[in-house]
Amino acid sequence: MLKDIITVEPRKGYQLYLKFEDEKQGIIDISKLISFTGVFAPLQDIEYFKQVKINPEWGTIYWENGADFDPDVLYAEITGEAIVCTGDLVKETDIFVLKNPRDFQIENI
């Protein structure tokens, strides 16, 4: 089962405190995961960065300009565990989407 983010709080710099639905939590430095280009360019403005929100439908964090993160990536970064599953990876416009996910497992990375 994928783990949704239920709490986000901006911290110093580009750090965010995240809490997941399974109570796992921690602080992640987003600037170490991205370059501030494309959809992520506006996040370089620290005041805009702090306007991060949770989309409960997607279970992840996002900004009004459309920037968001895969919650599985953030979960793996915070916990050292990865959620692994199989499915059909389909390219839709400029992104890849996992369709028909199955065989969920949590693994230490």
C-alpha positions as CSV (number, residue, x, y, z in Angstrom):
1,M,0.0,0.0,0.0
2,L,1.3,3.4,-0.9
3,K,1.9,5.8,2.1
4,D,0.2,9.2,1.9
5,I,1.7,12.3,3.4
6,I,-0.6,13.7,6.1
7,T,1.5,16.6,7.4
8,V,3.9,19.1,5.9
9,E,5.7,21.9,7.6
10,P,8.3,24.2,6.0
11,R,11.5,24.4,8.0
12,K,14.8,26.2,7.6
13,G,15.9,26.7,4.0
14,Y,14.4,24.1,1.6
15,Q,13.7,21.6,4.3
16,L,10.3,20.2,4.9
17,Y,9.0,18.1,7.9
18,L,6.8,15.3,6.5
19,K,4.6,12.9,8.4
20,F,3.1,9.9,6.6
21,E,-0.1,8.0,7.4
22,D,1.8,5.2,9.0
23,E,3.3,7.7,11.5
24,K,6.8,7.6,10.0
25,Q,8.2,11.1,9.8
26,G,11.3,13.2,9.2
27,I,12.9,16.2,7.6
28,I,13.9,16.2,4.0
29,D,15.9,18.8,2.1
30,I,14.1,19.3,-1.2
31,S,17.1,21.2,-2.7
32,K,19.0,17.9,-2.7
33,L,16.4,16.2,-4.8
34,I,15.8,18.7,-7.5
35,S,17.4,21.4,-9.6
36,F,15.3,24.6,-9.6
37,T,14.4,24.4,-13.3
38,G,11.2,23.9,-15.2
39,V,8.1,23.4,-13.0
40,F,10.5,23.6,-9.9
41,A,12.0,27.0,-10.8
42,P,9.5,29.0,-8.8
43,L,10.4,27.0,-5.7
44,Q,13.8,28.6,-5.6
45,D,11.9,31.7,-4.1
46,I,11.9,30.6,-0.5
47,E,8.7,32.4,0.3
48,Y,6.9,30.6,-2.5
49,F,8.6,27.3,-1.4
50,K,7.0,27.8,2.0
51,Q,3.5,27.8,0.4
52,V,3.7,24.0,0.1
53,K,0.3,22.2,0.6
54,I,-1.0,18.7,0.8
55,N,-3.2,17.2,-1.8
56,P,-5.2,14.6,0.1
57,E,-6.5,13.1,-3.1
58,W,-3.0,12.3,-4.3
59,G,-1.4,11.8,-0.9
60,T,1.5,14.1,-1.6
61,I,2.7,17.7,-1.4
62,Y,2.3,20.3,-4.1
63,W,2.5,24.0,-5.0
64,E,0.0,26.1,-6.9
65,N,2.1,26.1,-10.1
66,G,1.7,22.4,-10.4
67,A,5.0,21.2,-8.9
68,D,4.6,18.1,-6.9
69,F,6.5,15.0,-5.7
70,D,6.0,11.3,-5.8
71,P,5.2,10.4,-2.2
72,D,7.0,7.1,-2.6
73,V,10.3,8.9,-3.4
74,L,9.9,11.1,-0.3
75,Y,8.9,8.1,1.9
76,A,12.0,6.3,0.7
77,E,14.2,9.3,1.4
78,I,12.9,9.8,4.9
79,T,12.6,6.1,6.1
80,G,15.3,4.3,4.1
81,E,12.5,2.0,2.9
82,A,11.1,1.8,-0.6
83,I,7.6,0.8,-1.6
84,V,8.1,-1.6,-4.5
85,C,5.4,-2.8,-6.9
86,T,5.0,-4.1,-10.4
87,G,2.7,-2.7,-13.0
88,D,2.5,-1.1,-16.4
89,L,4.7,2.0,-16.9
90,V,3.0,4.2,-19.5
91,K,4.2,7.5,-20.9
92,E,1.5,10.2,-20.9
93,T,2.6,13.4,-22.5
94,D,5.8,14.3,-20.6
95,I,5.5,12.0,-17.6
96,F,5.4,8.3,-16.9
97,V,2.5,6.8,-15.0
98,L,2.3,3.4,-13.3
99,K,-0.9,1.7,-14.4
100,N,-2.3,-1.5,-12.8
101,P,0.0,-1.5,-9.8
102,R,0.2,-4.8,-8.0
103,D,2.5,-6.9,-5.7
104,F,3.2,-4.1,-3.2
105,Q,6.2,-4.7,-0.9
106,I,8.2,-2.5,1.5
107,E,12.0,-3.0,1.2
108,N,14.9,-1.5,3.0
109,I,17.2,0.4,0.6
